[in-house]
Amino acid sequence: MKTVDVVVIGGGFAGVTAARDLQKRGFKVLVLEARDRLGGRTWSTDRNGFHVELGGTWIHWTQPFVWAEKERYGLEIQETPGCVAERVAIKVDGQVQELREDQLVEFVSGFEQFFAEAQQVWERPYDSHYNWPAIEQRDSLSVADRLASLDLTPLQRTSIGGFLEILSMNQPENASYLEMMRCWSLTGWNYSLFNDSAARYKLKRGTGALLQAMVSDGGFDVMLDTTVASVQQTADGVSVTTTTGEQLTAKRAVVTVPLNVLHSVEFDPPLKPVKVEASKLKHVGGGAKVFFEVEGDPGAVMTLSRSTDSALIGSFTYQRGEQRSVLAGFSLEPGALEKPVEYWQPVLEEFVPGIRLLSTFGHDWGDDALSQGSWCTYRPGTFVRFADELPKHDSNLYFASGDHGEGWRGFIEGAISSGSKTAVAVAASLNH
Ligand SMILES: Cc1cc2nc3c(=O)[nH]c(=O)nc-3n(C[C@H](O)[C@H](O)[C@H](O)COP(=O)(O)OP(=O)(O)OC[C@H]3O[C@@H](n4cnc5c(N)ncnc54)[C@H](O)[C@@H]3O)c2cc1C
């Protein structure tokens, strides 16, 4: 039976960060990862001759932990052409129109109206308790509730609705208004930063390059293709059993499996009911990121729509080439990744006339047993109950994930900050 100081369950950014930081503090760390690769919901890979990110992609300097990692390892960034688009096509009232310069004020002021109270509610977006009564009061509200309470123009209604459907990866009635306000506040209550932090800057050599830098620097042990079935707390630590019956012991375990998957691991004693409830209820981040390989160069384009008006809620040029280019798109349509080119061609062409679609590709994170969803968005009415509870440790079990905690929850940033903070807590507990 293998024995280490700390076993980390799951090798996404939260797990890799926790493992690196703990190993560097002198502890012997082992990461157990169910997949045949590290990275979890980030996945840098080559498809159809393009270097793409099938999962988490964009980072920004308003995200302190991930930006520090990028700087620390000297990694370069690359702009996403469609995020600073020459042409923005929006479907308003059933008609695709090009956003004109004279409509920009109307466009941005819609977001400002939608988020008018964000500065008061989330004056400190890393500390929900700073104005807890305001958070409690709005916990039950959805994006749809907020939209319904405002007198917006059709252009504003579509642009906010479409943008927030992408940001939450669900319909407005299923996404928490508080969550969206938190993101707006994290970017300084400013549309330009809000837009850029969502999709402008990606790592030139991919999230895989950052992950590799952290793994090499950390020097911890990794076992891939190793799925944890159960975790038992013992008098002086934990005993972990894999699905193939292997056992190992450690003084502490850091559990980083996604929120939507947590309930599938058996814990003895059982996890606190609130953790199990949150995991079974699931966060609502679903949908699909669909890559569109197209002929020639469509230019720097962005498209936006409500899911009620198009299978494509948004897309933008991801990589340009003379012969072939690729757009990254987002869809809430069930089975979006299985639909053939013939299905997507007219959908895309409605926004970008004359475009010729060659292929589509992506990864279905909702159908993936090890993620069961895309990025984390709380449903309305769950923040107050879950936000503080999910990161809490339980004796020798510690929890780190991009799916919980304050600040940039639901992002790579959230995973790194959570992994890093958890490593400090675990180290402190072991040094006593
Ligand atoms: C399509 C998509 C697009 C995204 N876009 C962005 C973006 O542009 N920018 C951004 O910042 N974020 C983005 N995100 C979110 C970001 O990728 C995640 O928030 C972050 O990567 C989560 O990291 P994590 O370590 O918490 O979880 P994960 O990366 O999910 O890591 C958890 C690991 O646990 C493993 N695991 C699960 N069960 C077991 C088990 N029983 N035993 C062992 N291992 C197990 C999983 O295989 C996985 O590797 C996106 C996510 C998706 C899916």
The ligand as an ORCA input file, in Angstrom:
! r2SCAN-3c Opt
* xyz 0 1
  C     -16.050     24.402    -22.743
  C     -15.453     25.158    -21.585
  C     -14.987     26.436    -21.793
  C     -14.430     27.169    -20.734
  N     -13.910     28.398    -20.982
  C     -13.204     29.034    -20.012
  C     -12.440     30.184    -20.314
  O     -12.381     30.637    -21.463
  N     -11.735     30.772    -19.312
  C     -11.733     30.274    -18.035
  O     -11.062     30.842    -17.163
  N     -12.437     29.157    -17.725
  C     -13.148     28.526    -18.671
  N     -13.788     27.350    -18.412
  C     -13.837     26.885    -17.014
  C     -12.525     26.246    -16.548
  O     -12.030     25.403    -17.547
  C     -12.781     25.480    -15.269
  O     -13.400     26.324    -14.307
  C     -11.511     24.937    -14.629
  O     -10.679     24.360    -15.593
  C     -11.896     23.934    -13.542
  O     -10.730     23.377    -12.989
  P     -10.849     22.342    -11.784
  O      -9.486     21.846    -11.512
  O     -11.616     22.938    -10.679
  O     -11.780     21.180    -12.344
  P     -11.469     20.103    -13.585
  O     -10.632     20.809    -14.546
  O     -12.754     19.585    -13.955
  O     -10.571     19.046    -12.817
  C     -11.128     18.033    -12.026
  C     -10.442     16.717    -12.376
  O     -10.971     15.679    -11.567
  C     -10.949     14.480    -12.336
  N     -11.839     13.510    -11.698
  C     -13.193     13.511    -11.645
  N     -13.634     12.452    -10.931
  C     -12.529     11.779    -10.520
  C     -12.327     10.608     -9.728
  N     -13.355      9.943     -9.186
  N     -11.058     10.187     -9.515
  C     -10.000     10.863    -10.025
  N     -10.140     11.991    -10.777
  C     -11.382     12.446    -11.011
  C     -11.412     14.973    -13.703
  O     -11.081     14.054    -14.716
  C     -10.666     16.294    -13.817
  O      -9.424     16.142    -14.464
  C     -14.356     26.596    -19.436
  C     -14.822     25.297    -19.231
  C     -15.365     24.580    -20.292
  C     -15.849     23.181    -20.052
*
